[in-house]
Amino acid sequence: MSPKENKVEGWSSEAKAAVFSVIGMTCSPACAGSVEKAIMRLPGIREAAVDVLNNRAQVLYHPSFVNEQTIRETIENVGFQATLISNDKNIKRSTQVCKIHVNGMTCTSCSSTIESALQAIPGVQKAQVALATEEAEIHYSPKTVSCNKLLETIENTGFEAMLISTGEEISNIELKVDGLDTDHHTTRLIEKSLQAIPGVQEIIIYPELNKVSISYKPDMTGPRTFISVIESTGGGCFKASVYPKGGGKEARRQEEIKQYYRFFLWSLVFTIPVFLTSMVLMYIPGFRQVLDTKVINMLTVGMVVRWELSTPVQFIIGRRFYFGSYKALRHGSANMDVLIVLGTNAAYFYSVYSLLRAAYSKDFKGTDFFETSTMLISFILLGKYLEVLAKGKTSEAIAKLLELTPETTILLTLDGEGNDVSEQEIDGRLIQKNDAIKIIPGAKVASDGYVLRGESHVNESMITGESRPVAKRKGDTVIGGTVNENGVLQIKATRVGSDTALSQIVRLVESAQMAKAPIQKYADRISKYFVPLVIILSLSTWFAWFLAGKFHAYPKSWIPSSMSSFELALQFGISVMVIACPCALGLATPTAVMVGTGVGASQGVLIKGGQALESAHKANCIMFDKTGTLTVGKPVVVNTQLLKKMERQEFYVLIAATEVNSEHPLAKAIVEYAKNFVEDKENPAWPEARAFISITGHGVKASVQNREIIVGNKSLMFNQNVEIPLDAEDILAKAEGMAQTGILVAIDREVAGVLAISDPLKPGAREVISILKSMKIRSIMVTGDNWGTANSVAGEVGIETVIAEAKPEDKAKKVRDFQAEGYIVAMVGDGINDSPALAVANVGMAIGAGTDIAIEAADIVLMRNNLEDVITAIDLSRKTFTRILLNYIWALGYNILGIPIAAGFLFPFTGFRLPPWIAGAAMAASSVSVVCSSLLLKYYRRPRKLDNLEIHGITIE
């Protein structure tokens, strides 16, 4: 059950809050996650937040459903000591995550400036600004700072800011309302009607667009309610529907592409004539005479024409560079815009100086460089256009995921017995929680839920990467965005909107693309000093060539006939300034991470950002959990030996009543097998278990029908002072020799029976271990199971190092031990008891079929329930990191080689000189080339060795 499903419909303002002291938490993500998840499973819990540093848990709950005592016992059942500290009715969420779209960034200097400004605000705990996605993700305390303050701070640094989300659990929908006019009475009528609906937070009406934007709590109301209320308002004169799709990140991206394209075309309109008059027409008889015609003194027609044509390019089309450089300099930083403005202004204003001097002198023979400034701006705009175009392709994976949601779906109305009364086709965005939906063959599943009626096969490859259709029948869960193959299904929607698995995957991928890889810190440091250094180099180049010319340090023949020594020095200085490109450095990591995480998501491997990628590529040791990781994770009872005279039905009813409270896979196997001994197998009524205690890694104990029941391994029996007879020892040894798990059952402190449970290996497990060995990666198995079973399973798959009978904290300790030996450890697991090890490991990998806690603690989530994706994850991370290194080699190599050439290093030996406009084109090309290099990752294919394996997702019928 999802935490969100426990929320109470029509939540009142009478919710209470309690603060608990929690002792024993050691690792932040894992321990906090396990406590929070356990609390959220209780009915009536609205929110749970665990602060590991202060050993506290804050819980917001509804006293009609749950009390402090139950919450405290739940925390203790997870394995920590809990004490109630205080009650407080006014405790609010301590931290929220706000996402903001930032427009106008050009390089890492811009993103660093915004980050610094945000982190300086009291109440902001963490701020990340991603250049590639143009988004800021801010972790902040809503008690101290508001979203408006964050937006204002970004805008004060000189960039446009647009709020994407505040982090609160509030949904938003836009409705088109026909009949809406600018009359204040009409808009007020609709606003009052909507405000009366419980759960509505904010209403914004745009009469000129016939649009109503509504923010609401999805657990309390939904869009169909809004449409119904609007259409019943004003005597039925309004007609409401979902506003047509449009807007959002993709729309902004398209608008930016169009904008750069327009600017580039307009710049060409002026630049081509400037280029022709200065470079081509001067050598054609007739044209030359016209262009050389004197207007006044030495001022020619050609100079006037070039001045008039270049001025709009410099100050109108190129105004964005002036704005960008002003914003950067105002906050004490320098970016690419500063270099462009300095370079183009140097060329433009020197040309204006030459023009004015020619107008006032009868013997001045100067040269203008108007073509330099105009061609520079044109090539840079072309480069930015191509860069934005390419950057858009890096986020195609998210766009494809968003396209999986169906446009329409069929809503069913059911009677009290669950029979269809009517059906209606509605917009897919109008689905609300607990709706009954009909999915016909070939249609997409509209939301997460479970099957009420019908049987079919569903293609889940687009979400999980699993190639084979999965059989679905009554009670089975379905995922929104998947495709129904052959039968008709009726499903009940349990998660809608932002709660669906698809939305969570999109959020995870977006978050991963925001997270910076550690290697990017080097680029950020370089970019901090890059622009000032380039300006110094540029001025030094100009000054050195100017002095060399002034004191005749080189032959006059080196100076082109159309230039003076000053102009030659100026051209070298401008070339240095405009060839240097900090953008390529800034884009090297984020674009590769964006494409890599997107490719991973399409293959069922969700990588949580650059840190995970960088760590995974170094991994040389993988620790595997056994149950659910190396094995199928669906254990079944294969043998039962009773050691006391009692009915098998009575024996299993007592065990099932105890184990039904546990989430361990072995407990579920016992409960499932026990259903064979009761009449109602669908909804068995087990006796009440009192004083239930779960001893993690050992077993459970409880009191059932006034009898003390203990179910677990030998260690539990020893700890409980229960004597194990020789017969039981023999049965255990025999089971362990067959790679089965032996479970002891004690009733009233006497061993009453032994269960043998078998969990088959996943197909291809041995081959995966073999491939990892060929990749020079050591494989280790760590399990809470007994040594006999562990050694037997390890022998079957080919793992040499085995750690058995390990508690969750033991697993984490073993990870640290191997890290101390110099290994970069990856941990692969699926359960709650794996979460501490997943959090401690350099890279935690959670099998997607596992628990929410394991998935939260992991760095990489394997959506499919098979092992080949472990290899895919490591191989993809290696390829992505190699691509990042190649990007850096190119970006740094380009600047290291390009700057000396632009400074005229080759000129004395070869006569080769790089004109400023070519230097500008090279600078623009460097950014585009880095993005295109990252885009090559889109063609990633998993290792060929895996193609020879026939490993597919495991389906247990």
ZAMARGU-4260 file (C-alpha; in steps of 0.2 Angstrom, whole numbers, plus 5000, padded with zeros to 4 digits):
<rodrens>
0) 5000/5000/5000 | 5006/5017/4996 | 5008/5030/5009 | 4997/5042/5000 | 4983/5029/5000
5) 4981/5031/5019 | 4976/5048/5018 | 4958/5052/5025 | 4945/5058/5013 | 4938/5075/5019
10) 4953/5078/5030 | 4948/5091/5044 | 4958/5104/5052 | 4958/5094/5068 | 4973/5084/5064
15) 4985/5083/5078 | 5004/5082/5078 | 5016/5072/5089 | 5035/5072/5091 | 5044/5056/5096
20) 5062/5053/5101 | 5069/5039/5091 | 5085/5031/5097 | 5096/5019/5086 | 5095/5027/5069
25) 5112/5027/5061 | 5111/5030/5042 | 5100/5045/5037 | 5091/5039/5021 | 5088/5021/5026
30) 5083/5022/5044 | 5073/5038/5041 | 5065/5030/5026 | 5060/5014/5036 | 5053/5023/5050
35) 5043/5035/5039 | 5036/5021/5028 | 5031/5011/5043 | 5021/5025/5051 | 5013/5030/5034
40) 5006/5013/5033 | 4995/5016/5048 | 4977/5023/5044 | 4974/5041/5048 | 4992/5047/5045
45) 4994/5063/5036 | 5012/5066/5036 | 5028/5059/5044 | 5045/5067/5044 | 5061/5059/5053
50) 5076/5070/5058 | 5090/5058/5060 | 5103/5071/5066 | 5091/5076/5081 | 5084/5058/5083
55) 5066/5064/5081 | 5051/5060/5072 | 5036/5072/5069 | 5020/5064/5064 | 5004/5073/5059
60) 4989/5062/5062 | 4970/5061/5064 | 4966/5055/5082 | 4949/5047/5076 | 4960/5034/5067
65) 4976/5032/5076 | 4984/5037/5093 | 5001/5040/5099 | 5003/5023/5107 | 5000/5014/5091
70) 5013/5026/5082 | 5026/5023/5095 | 5024/5004/5095 | 5025/5005/5076 | 5042/5014/5077
75) 5048/5001/5089 | 5042/4986/5078 | 5054/4993/5065 | 5068/4991/5077 | 5071/5008/5086
80) 5067/5014/5103 | 5053/5027/5103 | 5047/5039/5117 | 5033/5052/5115 | 5040/5070/5118
85) 5026/5082/5115 | 5010/5085/5106 | 5008/5101/5094 | 4994/5105/5084 | 5003/5117/5073
90) 5018/5107/5066 | 5020/5110/5048 | 5030/5101/5035 | 5048/5106/5039 | 5056/5105/5022
95) 5048/5107/5004 | 5056/5106/4987 | 5052/5120/4975 | 5056/5119/4956 | 5058/5135/4946
100) 5061/5137/4927 | 5075/5149/4924 | 5077/5158/4908 | 5092/5167/4901 | 5107/5156/4907
105) 5121/5154/4895 | 5135/5145/4904 | 5140/5138/4921 | 5144/5155/4928 | 5126/5160/4927
110) 5120/5144/4936 | 5133/5147/4949 | 5128/5165/4952 | 5110/5159/4954 | 5115/5145/4966
115) 5125/5157/4977 | 5111/5170/4978 | 5098/5156/4983 | 5110/5148/4996 | 5112/5165/5004
120) 5094/5166/5008 | 5090/5161/5027 | 5079/5145/5026 | 5086/5138/5010 | 5095/5121/5014
125) 5100/5117/4996 | 5100/5124/4979 | 5104/5116/4963 | 5103/5125/4946 | 5104/5115/4930
130) 5110/5124/4915 | 5105/5110/4903 | 5087/5109/4909 | 5086/5127/4914 | 5078/5123/4930
135) 5082/5127/4949 | 5078/5114/4963 | 5077/5122/4980 | 5075/5113/4997 | 5069/5126/5009
140) 5059/5128/5025 | 5042/5136/5022 | 5042/5143/5039 | 5057/5154/5035 | 5056/5158/5017
145) 5042/5158/5003 | 5042/5153/4985 | 5039/5171/4980 | 5055/5176/4989 | 5065/5163/4979
150) 5057/5169/4963 | 5061/5187/4967 | 5079/5182/4972 | 5082/5174/4955 | 5074/5189/4946
155) 5086/5201/4955 | 5101/5191/4949 | 5095/5196/4931 | 5086/5180/4925 | 5068/5177/4922
160) 5060/5165/4934 | 5044/5154/4933 | 5037/5143/4946 | 5035/5125/4941 | 5030/5117/4958
165) 5030/5122/4976 | 5033/5104/4983 | 5016/5104/4992 | 5004/5090/4988 | 4992/5101/4977
170) 4987/5097/4960 | 4982/5110/4946 | 4971/5109/4932 | 4966/5122/4918 | 4948/5122/4912
175) 4940/5130/4897 | 4924/5138/4901 | 4913/5143/4886 | 4901/5158/4890 | 4914/5166/4902
180) 4915/5185/4898 | 4924/5199/4906 | 4909/5204/4916 | 4915/5205/4935 | 4898/5197/4941
185) 4900/5182/4930 | 4918/5178/4935 | 4914/5181/4954 | 4899/5169/4952 | 4910/5155/4946
190) 4924/5159/4959 | 4912/5158/4973 | 4904/5142/4967 | 4921/5134/4966 | 4928/5140/4983
195) 4913/5131/4991 | 4921/5114/4986 | 4931/5106/5000 | 4949/5104/4995 | 4950/5119/4982
200) 4966/5130/4987 | 4967/5143/4973 | 4956/5149/4958 | 4963/5161/4945 | 4951/5166/4931
205) 4957/5173/4913 | 4941/5179/4906 | 4949/5184/4889 | 4955/5166/4887 | 4940/5158/4893
210) 4951/5149/4906 | 4950/5145/4924 | 4965/5138/4933 | 4961/5128/4949 | 4974/5122/4962
215) 4966/5108/4973 | 4970/5093/4985 | 4968/5078/4974 | 4963/5067/4989 | 4948/5078/4993
220) 4941/5083/4976 | 4944/5082/4957 | 4942/5090/4940 | 4925/5082/4936 | 4918/5090/4952
225) 4923/5107/4946 | 4916/5104/4928 | 4899/5099/4936 | 4899/5114/4948 | 4903/5126/4934
230) 4890/5119/4922 | 4877/5120/4936 | 4881/5138/4940 | 4871/5152/4932 | 4857/5142/4926
235) 4867/5131/4914 | 4874/5145/4903 | 4892/5139/4905 | 4900/5124/4897 | 4917/5118/4904
240) 4930/5106/4898 | 4949/5102/4900 | 4959/5116/4892 | 4968/5110/4877 | 4986/5104/4880
245) 4999/5117/4877 | 5012/5126/4888 | 5025/5118/4899 | 5043/5115/4897 | 5042/5109/4879
250) 5032/5124/4873 | 5045/5135/4881 | 5059/5125/4872 | 5050/5127/4856 | 5047/5146/4858
255) 5066/5148/4862 | 5071/5138/4846 | 5059/5149/4836 | 5066/5165/4844 | 5084/5160/4840
260) 5079/5155/4823 | 5071/5172/4820 | 5086/5182/4827 | 5098/5172/4816 | 5087/5175/4800
265) 5086/5194/4804 | 5105/5195/4807 | 5108/5186/4790 | 5097/5200/4782 | 5110/5213/4788
270) 5126/5202/4789 | 5126/5196/4771 | 5126/5213/4763 | 5140/5218/4775 | 5150/5203/4771
275) 5148/5206/4752 | 5153/5224/4753 | 5168/5221/4763 | 5175/5204/4756 | 5167/5201/4739
280) 5161/5217/4730 | 5177/5226/4733 | 5186/5214/4720 | 5173/5216/4707 | 5175/5231/4695
285) 5161/5243/4695 | 5155/5239/4712 | 5172/5244/4719 | 5171/5261/4711 | 5154/5264/4719
290) 5159/5258/4736 | 5175/5268/4736 | 5165/5284/4731 | 5170/5298/4744 | 5155/5305/4754
295) 5165/5317/4764 | 5184/5318/4765 | 5190/5300/4766 | 5173/5293/4771 | 5167/5281/4758
300) 5150/5275/4753 | 5155/5257/4758 | 5159/5262/4775 | 5143/5271/4778 | 5133/5256/4771
305) 5142/5244/4782 | 5139/5256/4797 | 5121/5257/4794 | 5118/5238/4791 | 5129/5233/4806
310) 5121/5244/4819 | 5104/5235/4820 | 5114/5219/4822 | 5125/5225/4836 | 5111/5234/4846
315) 5094/5227/4842 | 5097/5209/4837 | 5112/5207/4849 | 5104/5216/4863 | 5101/5200/4873
320) 5120/5199/4875 | 5121/5216/4882 | 5107/5211/4894 | 5116/5195/4899 | 5132/5203/4902
325) 5125/5217/4912 | 5116/5205/4923 | 5132/5195/4926 | 5143/5210/4930 | 5130/5217/4941
330) 5132/5202/4952 | 5151/5201/4951 | 5152/5187/4939 | 5157/5186/4921 | 5149/5174/4908
335) 5150/5171/4889 | 5139/5186/4885 | 5153/5197/4893 | 5166/5190/4880 | 5154/5192/4866
340) 5150/5210/4870 | 5168/5215/4873 | 5173/5207/4857 | 5160/5214/4846 | 5160/5231/4854
345) 5179/5232/4851 | 5177/5228/4833 | 5161/5239/4831 | 5167/5255/4840 | 5185/5254/4833
350) 5176/5254/4816 | 5165/5269/4821 | 5181/5278/4826 | 5189/5274/4809 | 5173/5280/4800
355) 5172/5296/4810 | 5191/5300/4808 | 5189/5297/4789 | 5175/5309/4789 | 5186/5323/4797
360) 5202/5319/4789 | 5208/5321/4771 | 5223/5309/4772 | 5217/5295/4785 | 5217/5278/4777
365) 5209/5267/4791 | 5200/5251/4789 | 5183/5246/4797 | 5179/5229/4805 | 5160/5230/4804
370) 5159/5213/4796 | 5168/5206/4811 | 5155/5211/4824 | 5140/5207/4812 | 5147/5190/4807
375) 5152/5186/4825 | 5134/5189/4831 | 5127/5179/4817 | 5138/5164/4820 | 5135/5164/4838
380) 5116/5165/4836 | 5117/5151/4823 | 5127/5141/4837 | 5114/5145/4850 | 5100/5140/4839
385) 5109/5123/4835 | 5113/5121/4853 | 5095/5124/4859 | 5089/5112/4846 | 5101/5098/4851
390) 5098/5101/4870 | 5079/5098/4867 | 5084/5081/4860 | 5093/5077/4876 | 5076/5077/4886
395) 5067/5066/4873 | 5066/5052/4885 | 5055/5062/4897 | 5044/5068/4882 | 5041/5050/4877
400) 5036/5045/4895 | 5023/5059/4896 | 5016/5054/4879 | 5011/5037/4887 | 4996/5044/4895
405) 4980/5041/4885 | 4970/5056/4878 | 4953/5048/4883 | 4947/5034/4893 | 4930/5025/4897
410) 4922/5029/4914 | 4910/5017/4921 | 4896/5019/4933 | 4893/5004/4944 | 4878/4999/4955
415) 4880/4992/4972 | 4884/4975/4966 | 4898/4981/4955 | 4888/4979/4938 | 4889/4991/4924
420) 4876/5004/4924 | 4883/5016/4911 | 4899/5021/4903 | 4905/5038/4896 | 4921/5043/4887
425) 4930/5056/4896 | 4947/5066/4895 | 4961/5056/4903 | 4965/5070/4914 | 4948/5070/4922
430) 4950/5053/4931 | 4948/5054/4950 | 4954/5042/4963 | 4942/5027/4966 | 4935/5029/4948
435) 4930/5013/4939 | 4938/5012/4921 | 4935/5001/4906 | 4951/4997/4896 | 4947/4989/4879
440) 4960/4979/4869 | 4973/4990/4862 | 4969/5004/4873 | 4981/5012/4886 | 4978/5010/4905
445) 4973/5027/4911 | 4980/5027/4928 | 4987/5015/4942 | 4975/5003/4950 | 4969/4985/4951
450) 4958/4974/4941 | 4940/4973/4946 | 4934/4961/4933 | 4941/4953/4917 | 4957/4944/4911
455) 4970/4950/4899 | 4988/4952/4895 | 4996/4969/4897 | 5012/4976/4888 | 5022/4985/4902
460) 5038/4986/4891 | 5036/5005/4890 | 5037/5007/4909 | 5047/4992/4916 | 5056/4987/4900
465) 5049/4969/4901 | 5047/4963/4884 | 5033/4949/4887 | 5015/4954/4890 | 5010/4951/4908
470) 4994/4941/4913 | 4982/4951/4923 | 4966/4945/4932 | 4955/4950/4946 | 4965/4959/4960
475) 4981/4961/4950 | 4988/4979/4949 | 4990/4988/4933 | 5001/5003/4929 | 4995/5019/4920
480) 5003/5021/4902 | 5004/5002/4899 | 4994/4994/4884 | 4980/4981/4886 | 4983/4968/4873
485) 4968/4956/4871 | 4954/4956/4884 | 4943/4969/4892 | 4948/4975/4909 | 4938/4984/4922
490) 4950/4993/4934 | 4948/5004/4950 | 4960/5019/4950 | 4970/5020/4965 | 4983/5033/4960
495) 4980/5047/4948 | 4989/5063/4942 | 5006/5066/4950 | 5004/5050/4961 | 5005/5037/4947
500) 5020/5026/4944 | 5023/5035/4927 | 5023/5052/4935 | 5035/5046/4949 | 5047/5039/4935
505) 5046/5056/4926 | 5050/5065/4943 | 5064/5053/4947 | 5072/5056/4929 | 5070/5075/4930
510) 5078/5075/4948 | 5092/5064/4941 | 5095/5076/4927 | 5096/5090/4940 | 5109/5082/4951
515) 5127/5086/4947 | 5140/5073/4945 | 5155/5076/4957 | 5166/5078/4941 | 5156/5094/4936
520) 5163/5103/4951 | 5180/5104/4942 | 5171/5113/4927 | 5162/5124/4939 | 5178/5130/4947
525) 5187/5132/4930 | 5172/5143/4924 | 5173/5154/4939 | 5190/5160/4933 | 5188/5157/4915
530) 5181/5173/4908 | 5192/5185/4918 | 5207/5175/4913 | 5202/5175/4894 | 5199/5194/4896
535) 5217/5196/4903 | 5224/5185/4889 | 5215/5195/4876 | 5221/5211/4882 | 5239/5204/4884
540) 5238/5198/4866 | 5233/5214/4859 | 5246/5224/4870 | 5260/5212/4865 | 5256/5213/4846
545) 5254/5232/4848 | 5271/5234/4856 | 5279/5222/4844 | 5272/5233/4829 | 5276/5249/4838
550) 5294/5244/4840 | 5295/5235/4823 | 5299/5218/4831 | 5292/5210/4816 | 5294/5213/4797
555) 5281/5225/4789 | 5277/5212/4777 | 5267/5203/4790 | 5254/5217/4791 | 5240/5214/4778
560) 5239/5229/4765 | 5222/5234/4771 | 5228/5236/4790 | 5239/5245/4802 | 5249/5236/4815
565) 5237/5243/4828 | 5222/5235/4818 | 5232/5218/4817 | 5234/5218/4836 | 5216/5222/4838
570) 5211/5208/4827 | 5222/5196/4837 | 5214/5202/4854 | 5196/5201/4848 | 5199/5183/4841
575) 5206/5177/4858 | 5191/5185/4867 | 5178/5177/4856 | 5186/5160/4853 | 5186/5155/4871
580) 5170/5145/4876 | 5165/5142/4894 | 5149/5135/4888 | 5156/5119/4881 | 5164/5116/4898
585) 5147/5119/4907 | 5137/5107/4895 | 5150/5093/4895 | 5142/5084/4911 | 5124/5089/4911
590) 5120/5085/4893 | 5128/5067/4895 | 5119/5064/4911 | 5102/5069/4903 | 5104/5058/4889
595) 5112/5044/4899 | 5098/5044/4912 | 5085/5045/4898 | 5092/5030/4889 | 5092/5021/4906
600) 5074/5025/4909 | 5069/5018/4892 | 5078/5002/4896 | 5070/5000/4914 | 5086/5006/4923
605) 5082/5022/4933 | 5098/5031/4938 | 5096/5044/4951 | 5108/5057/4944 | 5127/5061/4941
610) 5133/5055/4958 | 5126/5037/4955 | 5133/5037/4937 | 5150/5042/4943 | 5150/5029/4957
615) 5143/5015/4947 | 5156/5016/4933 | 5170/5013/4946 | 5161/4998/4955 | 5172/4983/4956
620) 5163/4973/4970 | 5144/4969/4970 | 5135/4962/4985 | 5119/4953/4981 | 5105/4950/4993
625) 5098/4932/4991 | 5079/4932/4993 | 5071/4942/4979 | 5087/4946/4971 | 5097/4931/4966
630) 5081/4921/4969 | 5063/4924/4962 | 5058/4931/4978 | 5041/4921/4978 | 5046/4907/4990
635) 5034/4892/4992 | 5032/4880/5006 | 5038/4863/5000 | 5038/4852/5015 | 5030/4852/5033
640) 5036/4840/5047 | 5025/4841/5063 | 5034/4836/5079 | 5018/4836/5090 | 5002/4828/5089
645) 4990/4841/5081 | 4980/4844/5066 | 4989/4852/5051 | 4975/4864/5049 | 4976/4870/5067
650) 4995/4871/5066 | 4994/4882/5050 | 4980/4893/5057 | 4991/4898/5072 | 5006/4901/5061
655) 4997/4911/5048 | 4988/4922/5062 | 5006/4926/5068 | 5015/4929/5051 | 5001/4939/5043
660) 5008/4954/5052 | 5025/4952/5044 | 5030/4959/5027 | 5045/4946/5025 | 5043/4936/5009
665) 5045/4919/5019 | 5030/4925/5030 | 5020/4929/5015 | 5024/4911/5008 | 5018/4903/5024
670) 5002/4913/5024 | 4998/4909/5006 | 5001/4891/5010 | 4990/4891/5025 | 4975/4897/5014
675) 4974/4879/5008 | 4968/4874/5025 | 4953/4887/5027 | 4937/4888/5017 | 4937/4906/5012
680) 4954/4906/5002 | 4950/4924/4995 | 4947/4933/5012 | 4953/4921/5026 | 4948/4927/5044
685) 4964/4923/5054 | 4963/4923/5073 | 4969/4939/5082 | 4987/4940/5086 | 4992/4950/5102
690) 5009/4956/5107 | 5016/4954/5090 | 5035/4957/5089 | 5045/4956/5073 | 5063/4952/5076
695) 5072/4958/5060 | 5083/4945/5053 | 5077/4931/5065 | 5058/4929/5065 | 5042/4934/5074
700) 5032/4930/5090 | 5015/4933/5096 | 5001/4927/5107 | 4987/4918/5097 | 4971/4910/5106
705) 4981/4912/5122 | 4995/4901/5115 | 5013/4908/5113 | 5019/4906/5095 | 5037/4909/5089
710) 5041/4907/5071 | 5059/4909/5065 | 5077/4902/5063 | 5088/4893/5076 | 5095/4910/5082
715) 5078/4915/5087 | 5075/4899/5097 | 5091/4900/5106 | 5087/4918/5111 | 5070/4913/5117
720) 5077/4899/5127 | 5068/4886/5116 | 5076/4869/5115 | 5078/4862/5098 | 5076/4843/5097
725) 5088/4832/5087 | 5074/4827/5075 | 5071/4846/5071 | 5090/4848/5068 | 5091/4834/5056
730) 5076/4841/5046 | 5084/4858/5045 | 5101/4851/5039 | 5092/4841/5026 | 5082/4856/5020
735) 5098/4867/5019 | 5107/4854/5009 | 5094/4856/4996 | 5095/4875/4996 | 5079/4876/5005
740) 5076/4887/5020 | 5071/4878/5036 | 5059/4887/5048 | 5056/4882/5066 | 5039/4884/5074
745) 5037/4884/5093 | 5020/4883/5102 | 5021/4887/5120 | 5040/4886/5120 | 5041/4868/5112
750) 5046/4865/5094 | 5030/4859/5086 | 5036/4858/5068 | 5048/4862/5054 | 5044/4870/5038
755) 5055/4869/5022 | 5053/4884/5010 | 5061/4884/4993 | 5064/4900/4983 | 5070/4896/4965
760) 5084/4905/4957 | 5081/4918/4944 | 5084/4911/4926 | 5101/4917/4920 | 5108/4921/4938
765) 5123/4910/4935 | 5127/4918/4918 | 5125/4936/4925 | 5138/4932/4939 | 5150/4924/4926
770) 5148/4940/4915 | 5152/4951/4930 | 5168/4940/4933 | 5173/4944/4915 | 5171/4962/4919
775) 5183/4961/4933 | 5169/4963/4946 | 5169/4953/4962 | 5152/4945/4967 | 5147/4942/4985
780) 5131/4935/4992 | 5125/4942/5009 | 5109/4935/5017 | 5100/4933/5033 | 5097/4915/5029
785) 5106/4901/5037 | 5124/4896/5031 | 5118/4879/5024 | 5105/4887/5012 | 5117/4902/5008
790) 5131/4890/5003 | 5120/4879/4992 | 5113/4894/4983 | 5130/4902/4981 | 5137/4886/4974
795) 5123/4885/4961 | 5126/4903/4954 | 5145/4903/4956 | 5148/4915/4970 | 5163/4911/4980
800) 5161/4924/4995 | 5146/4921/5006 | 5140/4930/5021 | 5125/4922/5030 | 5114/4925/5045
805) 5117/4943/5043 | 5105/4956/5051 | 5101/4972/5042 | 5115/4981/5052 | 5127/4967/5049
810) 5124/4969/5030 | 5129/4988/5031 | 5144/4984/5042 | 5150/4971/5029 | 5148/4984/5015
815) 5159/4996/5026 | 5172/4982/5028 | 5174/4979/5010 | 5175/4998/5007 | 5189/4999/5020
820) 5198/4986/5009 | 5198/4998/4994 | 5183/4991/4985 | 5170/5002/4977 | 5154/4992/4983
825) 5138/4991/4974 | 5124/4983/4984 | 5109/4975/4975 | 5094/4971/4986 | 5075/4972/4986
830) 5068/4972/5004 | 5067/4983/5020 | 5081/4974/5028 | 5092/4979/5013 | 5090/4997/5015
835) 5104/5001/5027 | 5116/4992/5016 | 5109/5001/5000 | 5112/5018/5009 | 5129/5014/5015
840) 5136/5006/4998 | 5144/5017/4985 | 5130/5012/4974 | 5114/5005/4980 | 5103/4996/4967
845) 5085/4991/4971 | 5076/4978/4961 | 5060/4987/4955 | 5049/4973/4961 | 5055/4977/4979
850) 5049/4988/4993 | 5047/5007/4993 | 5060/5009/5006 | 5073/4999/4997 | 5069/5009/4981
855) 5070/5026/4991 | 5087/5021/4998 | 5095/5015/4982 | 5104/5026/4969 | 5099/5015/4954
860) 5082/5007/4953 | 5080/4991/4941 | 5062/4992/4935 | 5062/4974/4929 | 5063/4960/4941
865) 5079/4952/4933 | 5098/4952/4936 | 5104/4957/4918 | 5100/4975/4922 | 5113/4975/4935
870) 5126/4973/4920 | 5116/4986/4909 | 5117/4999/4923 | 5135/4997/4926 | 5139/4996/4907
875) 5128/5012/4904 | 5136/5021/4918 | 5153/5017/4911 | 5148/5023/4893 | 5141/5039/4900
880) 5156/5043/4911 | 5167/5039/4896 | 5157/5051/4886 | 5158/5065/4899 | 5177/5063/4899
885) 5177/5064/4880 | 5167/5080/4881 | 5179/5087/4894 | 5194/5082/4883 | 5186/5091/4868
890) 5180/5106/4878 | 5197/5109/4887 | 5207/5104/4871 | 5197/5116/4860 | 5201/5130/4872
895) 5219/5125/4875 | 5222/5124/4856 | 5211/5137/4850 | 5217/5152/4861 | 5235/5151/4856
900) 5230/5150/4837 | 5218/5165/4839 | 5232/5174/4848 | 5243/5172/4833 | 5255/5159/4839
905) 5256/5151/4822 | 5257/5168/4812 | 5276/5171/4813 | 5279/5153/4806 | 5265/5150/4794
910) 5257/5167/4791 | 5240/5159/4797 | 5229/5171/4805 | 5212/5167/4813 | 5199/5181/4809
915) 5188/5186/4823 | 5172/5180/4814 | 5179/5163/4811 | 5185/5162/4829 | 5167/5166/4834
920) 5160/5152/4823 | 5173/5140/4830 | 5167/5145/4848 | 5148/5142/4843 | 5153/5126/4835
925) 5162/5120/4851 | 5146/5120/4861 | 5135/5112/4848 | 5149/5098/4846 | 5148/5094/4865
930) 5129/5093/4864 | 5130/5082/4849 | 5143/5071/4857 | 5132/5068/4872 | 5117/5064/4860
935) 5127/5049/4853 | 5123/5040/4869 | 5105/5039/4862 | 5112/5025/4851 | 5118/5015/4867
940) 5115/4996/4866 | 5117/4985/4880 | 5132/4973/4880 | 5132/4959/4867 | 5135/4946/4880
945) 5117/4949/4886 | 5109/4946/4869 | 5115/4928/4870 | 5106/4926/4887 | 5087/4922/4887
950) 5083/4931/4903 | 5066/4939/4904 | 5056/4945/4919 | 5050/4932/4931 | 5031/4930/4932
955) 5024/4919/4946 | 5006/4913/4942
</rodrens>
